[in-house]
Amino acid sequence: MNKLLGRRARALAVTGVTAGLVLVTACSSGDEGPGKAAGGVPVVRAGKLTTCTHLPYPPFQSEIDGKVQGFDVSLIDLVAKNLGVKQKVLDTPFENFKTGAFLNSGQCDLAAAGMTITPERKKNVDFSDPYFDATQAVLVDKKSGIGSLADIKAKGKKLGAQAQTTGEEYAKGKGYDPVSFESSDAVLNGLRTGQVQAVVIDYPVVQGWLKDKANADAFKVVDNLNTGEQYGFTVKKGNTKLLAAINKALTDAKADGTYKKLYEKWIGPYPASAAASPAASAPAA
């Protein structure tokens, strides 16, 4: 999964779209059955584009003022608008994103969870074009004396990471045995409470944490790891119509400036590299 950076700017054109968002944790007996959206795109619930995610993971998705909001949410709202439906979000365990379980069971149309595109995951799901270049950060307690990733071992300190993420995989690949936390909130709490003295996690998440003065006073970034990761949205293998709709929304948003506005709102300053159109990633057969 997951990989890195900051956020905010006022995109009035998107605000009305985000208002249609609904957060639920399970399907109720009153939910609509399958249907078709604009262009004949199949959806698991008529009139809805159902998105599986894992909360919280700011700035990509988290509950703010009683609504699920974030960069991923806003981008998928654009897809839903094009399809003439409203987005509906399901909060689900992150480990299921690697297998595509909720997509295969018909619980969701797509998954949007700050998820890194990897060959392993491509075996189970089809990825959209990349929509975000990600890096990992090493955040430490300022009192720990840690000045780099290598210091964690040298000084006998504990490292934490979010379970089932590429950050955790990276740490293990470097010979660490990180303490595994279920969510990004749990990772931060582990650092706050001294369960660990350092964590490796997506840089955008860290940037969001450090906007809080208490966090900025207590913690600092000592390493920024460019792991070459890119995020993508996923659909059930073979769902070419929805995949095409997602890719079109991403391409159009970059062309008309909406992507830039959303990037600045949720992530931070817009880098020149982000302006390039994403390379098409053909769905697996």
N, C-alpha and C positions, 0 to 999 in steps of 0.2 A: 504494500500500500504506500503509502503516504509519503508526500514530500513537498515542500516548503515556501513561505514569505508574508506580508503586512496589509493595509486597506483604508479607503473611503472617498466618495464624491457623489453629488446629487443627480441621479439620472431620472428625471421626472417621467420619461417615457416608459421606464421599467417599473416604477412604483405601482402603477395600477395593475400590472401583471402579477407582481408578487403578492398582492392582496388576495389573490385567489387561492393561496396556499393553505392546505389543511394538513395538520399533523395527527396521525393515528398510530397505534401500536399493534393493531390486529384488524382483521377483516370482520365486519359485523354481518349478521344475516340480512341486513337491509341493503348491503352493497349491490350496485348494479352488476349485471353479468357482462360478458365480453361484448365489445362493439368495434366500430370502425371510426377513425378520426378522418380529417381531411386528407384527400389523396389516397384513401383506402388503407391507411396505416392501421393495423390491428392494435387494439388496446384491451387490456385484461378487464377493465371496467368502463362501460359506456360513459362518454363525457369526461373522462379523467385520463391523465397521463400519470401512472402510478410509479413513483420513484422510491427505490430502496436506498437508505443511507444508514450511517451509524453516527449517533449523536453522543457528545458534542464533538465537533472538529472545526472550530473557528480558525480562519475566517471563511471556510468553505461551506459549513453548515452548522448552525447552532440555534438554540431557541433564544430569541431576543424579544422582549415585550410580549411574550405569549405566542409568538409566531416563529416558525423555523425560517431563518434567513441566512444569506451568505453568498459567496461567489458562485458555487455550484448551483445553488437554488435559483439564483437569478438567471444563469445561463439556460437552465432547463425550463424556466418560465418562458423564455423566448421560443423554445421548441414547442411548448404547449400552446402558446398563442398562435403560432403558425398552423398548428393542427386543429385549432378551434376548440380546444378543451382546456381544462384547468389542471394544474399539477396537484397531486396528492402524495404526501410523503409518509413512508413507513420507516420507523426506527427499528433497525434489525442488527443482529450480531455481525461484526466485521468479518469474522472467519468465513461466513457464507459467501462473501463476494468473490473469493478465490475460486470457488467451485461453481458459481452460478446457480446455486440451489434455489434461491427465491425466484430467479428468472425462469428456471426450468419447471418449477411447480405452478407457475402462473400467478404468483403473488404480486409480482411487479413487472412493469414493462422495461425498466432500465435501472441501472445502479449508478449513483453519483455520490462518491464518498472520498474525494481526494485520492483516487487510486492510481498507483503507478502502473504503466503498461509494462508487462514482463512476458517473456516467452512462455513461462509456466502458466500464467493466467490466460494467455491466448488459447491454450488448449481447451479451456472450458467455456469461454465467452468470446464475443466479438467486441472489439474496442472501436470507439469513435476515433476521429482524427485527434491528435494531441491538442489539448487546450491550455496546458500550463507547464512551463519548465520549472522543475523543482530541485531544491538542494536540501541537505540535512544540516542541522546545527547541533553543536554540543553546548548545552547550557549548564552552568555550574553554580554552586553556592559560593558567593564571594569569600566566605570564611574558610573554604575548603583547601585553599592553596593550590588548586588545580589550574594550570595554565594552558593545557592542551589535552587532546584525547589520550596521548601517550602517558601523561601524568597520572591518569586514573589508575593505571596498573602500577606505575612506579611508586605511587604513594599509598597503594593498597586501599583505594576508595571504591565505593559501589556505584555502578552505572545502571540507569534505568532506561526502559524503552516501552513503547506501546506494543502490545501483543499482535502478532500476525502482520506486522508492517515491514517495509523495506528498511526502516531505521533499525529495527531489531535484527533483521537479517544481516545488515551491514556490520553491526557490532559483533555479532557471532562470527562473521567472516574474518574479523580482525582479531579473533581469539578471546573475546570477552564473553562472559556469561551474565548478560544483563538481567536485572530484576524485571519481570514482565508485568505490565499494568494493562487493565482492560480498556481504558479510554485515555484520551489526552488529558482530561481533567484529573484522572487518577495519577497520571505521570507527574503533573505539576504538584499535586498533593504529596506525592512521595518525596519530591524535592523539598517541599516546604517543611515536612515533618521529620526530615533527616533519615528516611528509609534509604535514600540514595543521596549521593553528593553531586551527581552529574546525570544528565539525561541526553539521549540522542533522539531527535524528532524533527519533523519538517520545519524548515526555517520560517515559513509564514506563520505557523502556530506560535513559535517563539516570539516573533515580532509582535503578535497580538498580546501575548502575556506581558511583554515588557512595556506596553503602553500603560499598564497599571503601575503607579509609582512605587507601591510596596514591593512589587516583583522586581522592578528596575533597581531598587535600593538593595535587594537581597541577592540577586542573581546577575550573571553576565555571560555573554557568548564568548567562548575561547577558541572555537573552531567552526568554520563553515565548510562543509564537505560537498564538493561538486560531484555528485554521483551520476550525472547525466540522465537523470530520471525525467519522465514526462507523464502527466496525468491524462487519463482518458475516461470517458463514460462507457458503460458496457450494456450490451443487450444480449438476449438469448442467441445462441449460434444460429445463423441463417435468417435472422430477422432483418433482412436487407432494407425493407421500406422504412422502418424506424431509424435504422442506422443512417440512411441517406438523409432523413429529415433532421437528425441531430447535426450531421456534418454541414448541411446547408445553413442551419441556424448559426453555427459557429463561423462559417465563411462570411455570411451576410453581416454578422455582428462586427467582425473585424473590418469589413469594407465600409460600413456606415458609421463607425466610431462608437457604437454601443459597447463593444468589448472593452475598448479603452476606458470608457466611463465607469464600467463595472469593475475593471481592474483597479482603477484609482480609488474607487469607493471601498473595496473590500481588501485589496492587497497592498497598495501603496503606489509610489512613483512608477510610471509606466516605462519600462526599458525599451530601447529601440529594437532589441531582439524579439520582443513580444509582438511587434507589428507584422512580422513575417507571417504569411499564410501557413497554416499547419500542413505538413506533408500528409497526403492521403494515405490512410492505412486500410488496405483492402480487407474486407471480412473474410475469414477463413471459410473454406468450403465445407 
